[in-house]
Amino acid sequence: MLPGRVESYIFLGALFSFALVETFRPLRPPRLSTPRRWLNHTVLLALNTVLNVLLFRGGLVVFASLMAAGGHGLLNHFASFYALRFAIGFFAVDLVHYASHYTYHQIPFLWRIHQVHHADPEFDVTTGFRFHPAEALLTQGCNFALIALLGPPALAVLAAEAATLFQDIFEHANIEVPPRLDRFLRWFLTTPNMHRIHHSVERSGQDRNFGTILTWWDRLFGTYAQPSIELKRLETGLEGYPAPQSASIGRTLAMPFTASSPGS
């Protein structure tokens, strides 16, 4: 089965499943028009996908296959066991996601780009689509750089990409995860209860829980915060950026370059 088809099945399956749960059993009822938000977020997703294809001319899995076939990358020179190369490759991809996400919050101009994602006043499965094209291209560029440096197995990259697709939907889902299950999952996976804190309007919450797949990086680097407040009452979004503006695709794209953008 082709890598793109595998990722498509995982993406659509996760999106349909969690959107269905959100519709009938949401953690908190939506306050804004869901169709308009979903349309705008889908436009962003399509735009980011097209730009990545035009600029990079290929996917990460294909690039990893080419690197492996040519024997390029550190892992192809210093790690002889496939299982070790696979594990290092998978964990490295997720670590780069954590590091790049952390960096977006620390450098002012990068934060202005990344705050497009945080400006969504709602928190649901499509919030994971809401990224400025500049961020989508920068993040993909970091992924390509990692593969060029390490040369991880293509299957490890496919597994990491598939897990990232699933997590981008799951961790943003407006669903109530039972406390006991949430405590168990948080030992290794980022959950919606955990990631909702990252989308708090309070900056102190935004600077916690950067992980995409694994919670280990947040625990290791001291950015982990467990849910300790009533999540149904937690306000999400970006302070000073009103809901009508967040639903406008034009204003969303212009947000990093607008002098009045919050957080500048």
N, C-alpha and C positions, 0 to 999 in steps of 0.2 A: 504494500500500500504506500502511495506517495506521501512524503512528509506533509505537504500542503493539505492533502486530504485528511490526514490524521488530525492536524491542528484544527481544520474546519469542523470536523465532527465533534471534537472536544469543546470548541468554542460554542457551537450552536447547541450542543447538548446541555452544557452548563448554563448558557443564557436562557434557554427555554425552561429548564428545571427551576432555577432560582427566581426567574421572572414570574413563574406560575405561583410559587410559594409567596412571593412578595404581594401578588395580586390578592390572594385570598387570606393570607396570614401575615401581614406586614408587622414589623416591630412597632412602627408608628405610621399613621395614615399620612399620605403625601399632602402637602399644602399647596403645591403649584400644579399647573397643568402637565400631566405626565406625557401626553402625546407630543406637545411642543418641545419639552426637554429631550425626550427620546429622539425626536427628529433631528434636533440640533446636534446632539451627541453622536448620532449616526453619521451626520454630515462630517463631523470632525474625524471620526474613525475612518470613513472612506477617503477623505482628503489626506490623512496621514499615511494610509496604506499606499495610495497612488504615489505620493511623493517619495516614500521609501523605495518603492519599486523603480521609479524613474532615476533616483540618485544612485542607489546601490546595485541595481541591475541583477539582483539575485537575493536569495534568502540565506539565513545563517547556516542552515543545515547543509545546503549545497556548498557554501564556502568552506565549511568544516570538512566536507568530503574531499574537496580539492586540496586542502591543506594536508590532510592525512595521506592522500594518494601521492603527494610530492614529498612526504616525509618532513614537512616543515613544522615548526613550533617546538617549544621546549619539551613538552611531554613525549613527543616522538623521538627525542634524543636521550632523555634521562629516565623514562618510566617504561619498563619492558612489559609489565603485566597490564592487560587490557582493563581488568576490573579496577585497578588503581587509576589508570588514565580516565576511565569513565567517572569514577567518584570525584576525582579532582576537577574534571571538566564541569560536572553538574554543579558542584558546590561553588566553583569559581564564577560561573554565570550568575548564580544567585547573589554571591558576594558583590559582584560588580553592580547588580541592580540596587543592592543596599547602599553601596558607596556612592553611586551616582545620585540616588534619591537624597541621601544625606547632604551631598554637595549642593543640590538645588536649593536646599534650605539655608545654606551658609553664605553663599555668594549673592549679593544683592541683585545683580542683573539676572542671574539664573533663577532666583526666587521670583522675580517679576514674570518670568516665563512660566514657571511651575505653578504660580498662584492661580492660573487659569483652571487648573485641576481642582484647587481648593475653593474656588469661588462658587461652586455648585451648592446652593443652599439646601438641596435635598441630598440624600445618600442612598443610592440604589444601584442595581447592576450596571446601569449605563454610566455611572460616575467613572467607572474604569475605562470608558472610551474618551473621556473629556481631557484631552491633552493638546496643548498648542503644537502645531506642526514643527516649530523650532525644537521643542523638547523631544518630540518623536524622532526627529532626525539625529539629534545629539545622542540620545539614548542608544539608537541603533548603531551609530558610529562607535560608541564605547563597546558595544557587543562585538562588532567586527574587529576592533583593535584587540580585544581579549583573545578572540579565536586566532588571529594572526600571531599573537605572542605565544600562546600555549599549544595550539594545534590539538584541541581535544577531539575525541571520537565524535563522529557525526551523530551517533545514537545518543550520546550524552547531551549534545546540544538540542536534539529533538525532544528528549525527555524534559530538559529544563524549559524549553520554549512552550511545550504542551502544559507543563505544570504552571508556568507563568500565566498562560491564557486562562486556565481554570481559576487560578488564584485571583486574577484581576477582576473576575466576575464574582467569585465567592466572597472575597473579603470586603467587597463594596455592597453586598446584598443587604437589603432592608428586611432582614429576617431575624427571628429570635432564636438563638442557639441555646439549648438548655444548659444551665450553669455547669452541671457535672460533665457533660460532653465538651463544653467550651474549655473547662480547666484541663481536660485530657488533651484536646487538640492543640492547645497553646504550648504544650511542651515541644512541639516541632512545627506546627503550621500557624500562619497568621490567620486569625478568625475575624469575622465581621465585628464581634464585640470588641476585639482588640484594635482593629483598624479604625473603627468609628472615632476612637479617642484622637487619632491622628488628624481627623477632619473636624475637630472641634474649632469653634470660632476663637478659642483662647490659644495664643501662640505657644504657651507652655505645653498644651496638648499636641499641637502640630509638630513639635520637636521631639516627639516620641513615636516609637513603633514604625520605623522606616522599612522594615522587611517586606519582601514580596511573597516568597514561598516560606522560608524557614524563619523561625523566631530566634534562632541561635545567635545571629549577628547582633540583634538588639540586646540580647542578654550579655553577649561577650563585650560589647562596646558601651554598655551602660545607658542605652536609649530605650530599654524595655519598660513599659508601664502596663500593668494589668488592669482590667476594668474594675473600678472601685466606686463608681457612681451609678445612679439610675440612668441607664442608656436611653430610655424613652424620653428623658428630659434634657439630654445633652444637645445643645444647639450646634449644628454643623454649618459650614460655609465660611465665608471670609468677611470679617467685620468691615463695614463701610462700603461693601459692594452689594447693592440692593438686588432683589430677585429679578425684577424686569430686565436689568442689564445682563444678568447671568444667563438669561434665556435668549439673548440676541447673538446670533452667530457673528455678525459684523463687529460688535463691541467685544466679543470674546477674543477674536483674532487680533484686535487692536490693543487689547488690554496690556501687554508687556511694554508697549510703546506710548501709553497714555500717561501724561505727567501726573494726573490725579489718581492713578491706580493706588489702592491701599498697599501699605507695606513698603512704599518707595521712600 
